[in-house]
């Protein structure tokens, strides 16, 4: 299958999505399956992985309801409070849904760069493997050292780093992001989403060449079976269209073998999340 491994839906409510500030008014609208499905079809994607956009347990119920109603949603990565005393009970409940595939916490917004290493969080994170759930690492470069420690502590847990670790593309900064990503990639239980790049670049003046140094690092340290395309729609629309984010990756991988391209554009995500048609 061809899969967009990272996108979001929401029914906009300012009280529920405080991160959608006045600085990004174009996101203050509903974004739903009927808006994304024509884009998926145009690019011959069989479906997508729907990722959480707010940290509230009620959202996961809504996301799974959407997944029930739309065949294009192949998997759901939701949010649950991994620090909750009853997290095992919650995980057992939600894993009864076939399309519930993983957990994500918005670590990038935590002021403590070592948040994931807190005993309560680590306890919940360590349970995911028992439920065959993945974990999406949403971090900024300064949090990569903690991510490295986490993936090495939990070698049996499947991790994927979102948005290639959010490097400072606009500032054209590679260090220390590059060294940390290379170290992270040494852990065989870690994959990487080639996503979220346009919003880290200069939205008004970005060029394809701006992304190449970062793509070269990622493609050098991760093999195709550990790389997956994600659009980050609709957040990507702050800096580029759906067509543009697809083109950035497809143009870069054009020299690769047909099999490698197939992995990046869907095969890896299908295997990583255990997706079914």
C-alpha positions in Angstrom: 0.0 0.0 0.0 0.9 3.6 -0.5 0.5 5.3 2.9 0.7 8.9 4.2 2.1 8.0 7.6 1.3 11.2 9.4 -1.7 13.5 9.2 -4.3 15.1 11.6 -8.0 15.8 11.8 -9.9 18.2 14.0 -13.2 20.0 14.4 -11.8 23.4 15.4 -12.7 24.7 18.9 -10.3 27.3 20.4 -10.7 25.8 23.9 -9.7 22.3 22.7 -6.8 23.4 20.4 -5.0 26.2 22.2 -1.9 25.5 20.2 -3.7 26.8 17.1 -3.0 30.5 17.9 -3.9 33.7 16.2 -0.5 33.5 14.5 -1.7 30.5 12.4 -5.3 31.5 11.5 -5.4 29.2 8.5 -5.7 26.2 10.8 -8.7 27.6 12.6 -11.1 25.5 10.5 -12.4 21.9 10.5 -10.1 19.4 8.8 -11.8 16.1 8.2 -11.6 13.0 6.1 -13.7 14.4 3.3 -11.1 17.2 2.9 -8.1 14.8 2.8 -9.4 11.9 0.8 -9.3 13.7 -2.6 -5.6 14.6 -1.9 -4.8 11.0 -1.1 -6.6 9.8 -4.2 -4.8 12.2 -6.4 -1.4 10.9 -5.2 -2.6 7.3 -5.3 -2.3 6.7 -1.6 -4.4 3.9 -0.2 -4.8 5.6 3.1 -3.2 7.3 6.0 -2.1 7.1 9.6 -4.2 9.5 11.8 -2.1 11.1 14.6 -3.4 12.9 17.7 -3.6 16.7 17.7 -4.6 17.3 21.3 -3.7 15.7 24.7 -7.1 14.7 25.9 -8.4 11.2 26.3 -11.7 12.1 24.7 -9.9 12.7 21.4 -8.9 9.1 21.0 -12.5 8.0 21.1 -13.4 10.5 18.3 -10.4 9.5 16.2 -11.4 5.8 16.4 -15.0 6.7 15.5 -13.6 8.4 12.4 -11.5 5.4 11.7 -14.6 3.1 11.9 -16.4 5.3 9.4 -13.6 5.9 6.9 -11.6 3.1 5.1 -8.9 5.6 4.2 -7.9 5.8 7.9 -5.7 2.7 8.2 -4.3 3.4 11.7 -4.6 5.7 14.6 -1.9 7.1 16.9 -3.6 8.6 19.9 -2.8 10.2 23.2 -3.2 8.6 26.6 -1.6 9.8 29.8 1.2 7.3 30.2 1.7 8.5 33.8 -1.9 7.6 34.8 -2.0 4.9 37.6 -4.6 2.9 35.5 -2.7 3.2 32.2 -2.6 -0.6 31.7 -6.3 -0.8 32.0 -6.7 2.0 29.4 -4.3 0.4 27.0 -6.1 -2.9 27.3 -9.4 -1.2 26.5 -8.2 0.7 23.4 -6.2 -2.1 21.9 -9.4 -4.0 21.3 -9.9 -1.6 18.4 -8.0 -3.0 15.4 -7.0 0.4 14.0 -5.5 1.6 17.3 -1.8 1.4 16.6 0.2 3.6 18.8 0.7 6.5 21.3 2.2 9.9 21.0 2.9 12.6 23.6 3.7 16.2 22.6 7.1 16.1 24.2 8.3 19.1 22.2 6.1 21.3 24.4 7.5 20.0 27.7 9.9 22.4 29.4 11.8 19.5 30.9 14.1 18.2 28.1 14.3 14.9 30.0 10.5 14.6 30.5 10.4 11.1 29.0 12.8 9.8 31.6 10.5 10.6 34.5 9.8 7.4 36.3 6.0 7.7 35.9 6.2 8.3 32.2 8.9 5.6 31.6 6.7 3.1 33.5 3.8 3.7 31.1 6.0 3.8 28.0 7.5 0.5 29.0 4.1 -1.1 28.9 3.4 -0.4 25.2 5.4 -3.3 23.9 3.2 -5.7 25.8 0.2 -4.4 23.9 2.0 -4.4 20.5 1.7 -0.6 20.3 4.2 1.8 18.7 5.4 5.1 20.1 5.8 8.3 18.0 8.7 10.5 19.3 7.7 14.2 18.8 10.8 16.0 20.0 12.9 19.1 19.1 16.7 18.8 18.6 17.6 19.7 22.3 15.4 16.7 23.4 17.2 14.2 21.1 19.7 13.1 23.8 16.9 12.0 26.1 15.2 10.2 23.1 18.5 8.3 22.5 18.6 7.2 26.1 14.9 6.1 26.0 15.2 4.0 22.8 18.3 2.2 24.3 16.5 1.6 27.6 13.6 0.0 25.8 15.1 -2.1 22.9 11.9 -4.1 22.4 9.7 -1.1 21.9 9.1 0.2 18.3 9.7 3.9 18.0 9.4 6.3 15.1 10.9 9.8 15.2 8.4 12.4 13.9 9.4 15.1 11.4 13.0 13.9 11.1 13.6 15.3 14.6 12.6 18.9 13.7 16.0 20.3 12.6 16.5 24.0 12.3 16.1 24.1 8.5 15.3 27.8 8.4 18.6 28.7 10.2 20.5 26.1 8.1 21.8 24.5 11.3 23.0 20.9 11.2 24.8 20.4 14.5 24.2 18.9 17.0 21.0 17.5 15.3 23.0 15.5 12.8 25.2 13.8 15.4 22.2 13.0 17.6 20.1 11.6 14.7 23.0 9.4 13.6 23.3 8.1 17.1 19.5 7.6 17.4 19.6 5.6 14.1 22.0 3.1 15.6 19.1 1.7 17.6 17.5 -0.8 15.4 14.1 -0.3 17.1 13.8 3.3 15.7 12.3 4.3 12.4 12.0 7.9 11.0 9.1 9.9 9.4 10.2 12.0 6.5 7.7 14.6 7.4 7.2 18.1 8.9 10.0 19.7 7.0 8.3 22.6 5.3 7.1 24.1 8.6 10.7 24.1 9.9 12.0 26.0 6.8 11.5 29.6 5.7 7.8 29.5 4.7 8.1 32.3 2.2 11.4 31.6 0.5 12.0 27.9 0.8 13.6 25.9 -2.1 14.1 22.2 -2.6 17.8 22.7 -2.0 17.0 23.8 1.6 15.9 20.3 2.5 18.7 18.4 0.8 21.3 18.5 3.6 18.8 17.2 6.1 17.5 14.5 3.8 21.0 13.4 3.0 21.7 12.8 6.8 18.4 10.9 7.3 18.8 8.7 4.2 22.4 8.0 5.1 21.7 6.8 8.6 18.3 5.1 8.1 17.7 2.4 5.5 14.4 2.5 3.4 12.8 -0.1 5.6 13.0 2.4 8.5 11.9 5.5 6.6 8.3 6.5 5.9 6.7 9.5 4.2 4.3 11.7 6.1 2.5 14.8 5.0 1.8 16.4 8.4 -1.4 17.7 6.7 -3.0 20.1 7.5 -0.2 21.6 9.5 2.0 21.5 6.4 -0.4 24.0 4.7 1.2 26.7 6.8 4.2 26.5 4.5 3.3 24.3 1.5 0.6 22.5 -0.3 0.0 18.7 -0.1 1.4 18.4 -3.6 4.6 20.2 -2.5 5.3 18.0 0.5 4.8 14.9 -1.6 7.1 16.2 -4.3 9.9 17.1 -1.9 10.2 13.4 -0.9 9.4 11.8 -4.2 11.8 14.0 -6.1 14.6 13.2 -3.6 14.0 9.4 -3.8 13.7 9.2 -7.5 17.2 7.8 -8.0 16.5 4.9 -5.6 15.3 1.5 -6.6 11.6 0.9 -7.2 11.5 -1.3 -4.1 13.2 1.3 -1.9 10.7 4.0 -3.1 7.8 1.6 -2.4 9.0 1.1 1.2 9.4 4.8 1.8 6.0 5.7 0.3 4.0 3.1 2.2 5.7 -0.3 2.8 7.6 0.8 5.9 4.6 2.4 7.5 2.4 -0.7 6.7 4.9 -3.0 8.4 5.7 -0.6 11.3 2.1 0.0 12.3 0.8 -3.3 11.2 -1.7 -1.7 8.8 -4.3 -3.7 6.8 -6.1 -2.7 3.6 
